[in-house]
Amino acid sequence: MNKNTLYAWIAFLVGAVLVVGYALKTEFSPLPGAANAAGSGELQLEITITGQANGIVVIDLLPDLAPLHVAQVTTLARRGDYDGVVFHRVIDGFMAQTGDVQFGLATGDTSRAGMGGSDLPDIPAEFSDVTFAAGIVGMARSSNPNSANSQFFIMLAPGDFLDGQYTVIGQVSSGFAVVQAIKLGLGANGSVIGAPDMMRSVRVLEGE
């Protein structure tokens, strides 16, 4: 085998290894941009979405990163408070926001959705160095950093300008295509016009 042929085989083998490695990475990390934030999967939210989007979204929660926020969200989910709550603000190429258990129930008047919270107290900020990649779940808040309560948002695309300003609580581990299909908001500031998509049910899953 001459030197040029040997070099060609080496280049081919290196390329094959890289391709296989990338395939394995994408299989086990569907949202590689947020891979460093991925939790163990021992505590998850299972959200059944109906409307323009239909399907199940699973979120790996990060209690080690934001224990107070994760405790609040799981408490509300276990009580059934998130069931029937709409995605009131959805901005193309940015994020989908939901979780207003006070004003966001699909069975009521949702004109004030996004202005409420829950009967639980607001939570002190638990900011981290995790970047807001696509699929990352963060807690919504007002201008007060310590005002997060029940509302959360799922990133549709990277938004590193949010880093260090909003609390990260989890990452979508399956069903991201369902998130991407949620009805977009065409009103002011991404508000949804007409009947918004909703979280029909939200359940807490716990591993062994």
Phi, psi and omega in degrees: 000125181282170187297319182295321179294319179299314179299322181295318178295320179298316179298320180296314181296318178298316179298320179296318179298317180296319180295314179297318179298318179295320180298317178295321180297315182290331179293317185265351177225081185298339178236073188301334179294340180246015187301325182291344180266354187298137178270187181282348183082007182283338178228119186223158167253133173249112185249122174265117184254136177229156181131227174294322173264140179221122179158185183248133177243132177247130180244124172281117180276157185236072182296333178290332182274321184217071186300321183290318181291317179296321178298320181292314181297317180291327175298313179296320180294316180295329178283349182083011184293334181277346183296126179085007180274138187272161167272096189276340184222114183224115184247121181304131180074013181226279184198166175239125186247141181207190171098006178279092184285346181276313185240004188252014179288131183297336182279354181241198177277113183263014183296338180256009180303134184104348181258354186245187180214239179217186177274003176269157182289158174297161188244135175298144182302142174231061182292153181218182179264011177289131182277149180278080175275170176301134180093348177288143179250125180236161179269132176283154179203172173271197179294340176281120182300338183257032186248006178297146183220285182232337184282143177218165180224151179246125182289130176270342181204166179300144179211066186294349176291349176270349186303134177075005181241343179227148183278126176274130180242348182181188182211137176295126178254340173204153179087020182296330177297328176293317178301316181295339182268358181300140183304128182284150175271122181254003179270190181299133177057031176082012179292143184275130179266137182082209183277116179283161169292159183219163171272101181296321176208149178228122182236148176265127177251133180235130178283174180282000000 
